[in-house]
Amino acid sequence: MTQIKKFTFNPFQENTYLLYDKSMECVVIDPGNSNAQENIEIAEFIESESLELKLVLNTHCHIDHVLGNAYFHEKYGLKPWIHEKDLVVLHALTQYGEMFGVPVNDSPEPQGFLNEGKSVRFGNTELEVMHIPGHAPGHVVFINRNDNTVIGGDVLFYGSIGRTDLPYGDHETLIQSIKKKLFALSDDFEVHPGHGPKTTIGFERKNNPFLQS
């Protein structure tokens, strides 16, 4: 089983996830650490568990999900993996910082691009990449079919969905992406979102007010 450690960081209360397994290899997804204290918190956990960080993954490149990209590049020499369609969002990071009044260290350019249907592998874990646009043009989620878990970014929340009023957002695209792709998963899949508590596909299929027919 792959372990999921959640950290809640930065003024946006964003969920950063560290995934690891018995191999002691790990990946960080959506590093939102934005100050020295948050940097120390996640680095100390990696060290205390004797983990080897292999990859930095971004579900999408909105400011709250990439604030730690620069730190992980500086400390661990790792550049993020993103979907190519979110490159335009990553390159607008400084403007987003000015818009929200949040100090930003420029993210390094991507190590490479994530494509739907491909898998990310570390240790004994395989994460399937699924493209779910609407909140951001290159938004992806990571699916662990062995554990029935989804690291979902800002697509599907407990009782809600990602906002679509930011540049490149599209409400109808997001709704259709969720219904056609995420809701193809079985009800017991746990969704670990970019903000707030975890939920399940089954609960959201039945109760989410944004997704009822």
Secondary structure, 3 states (H helix, E strand, C coil): CCEEEEEEECCCCEEEEEEECCCCEEEEECCCCCCHHHHHHHHHHHHHCCCEEEEEECCCCCHHHHCCHHHHHHHHCCCEEECHHHHHHHCCHHHHHHHHCCCCCCCCCCCEECCCCCEEEECCEEEEEEECCCCCCCCEEEEECCCCEEEEECCEECCEECCCCCCCCCHHHHHHHHHHCHHHCCCCCEEEECCCCCEEHHHHHHHCCCCCC
